Amino acid sequence: MKNKEIISLYNRLKSANFNNIANGKFQYNLLKNIDNLEKEIEVINRAKLASQPAGLSGFLEKNRKVSIEAINGFVAQKQKEGKTQFFESEIIEVEQKYLSACKGWDVIANDYQKFIESNAQLLDAETEVKLYTFSPDFVQLLELNTEQMKAIWNLIE
């Protein structure tokens, strides 16, 4: 499974509400999957930080508020439009647009681009992750709605 697929599956599992499913096996597998995916995402995030050039780290930290405000504005606008999921490339584009207006951008622009390319390679890398799956017969017995089915689709054998 690619690292970006790990992140996507984790986000779907965390955002779907499974409170109506009163099945111990289902809840156990769901929580084990969330825990395993969370651990992988922690490693992915540490690798991202480790690959960040020192000058870029300082620039991003200094301009974190501008970056967060830009991303939050983008997300709020998309939510008004009814969209709840976004591509990382969209977030990067928004962040880069706002950061490029910040003082010092011209000095670190090249480092930023290399960092983004490195992250893209990291997200495309294959990783082994233990997933607890469900048989199709088992899933049929559960009263899953469309959102829940989309969330667990990759967990069906």
Buried (B, 14 or more C-beta within 10 A) or exposed (E): BEBBBBBBBBBBBEEBEBEEBEBEEBEEBBEEBBEBBEEBBEEBEEBBEEBBBEEBBEBBEEBEEBBEEBBEEBBEEBEEEEEEEBEBEBBBEBBBEBBEEBEEBEEBBEBBEBBBEBBBEBBEEEEEBEBBEBEEEBBEEBEBEEEBEEBBEBBEE
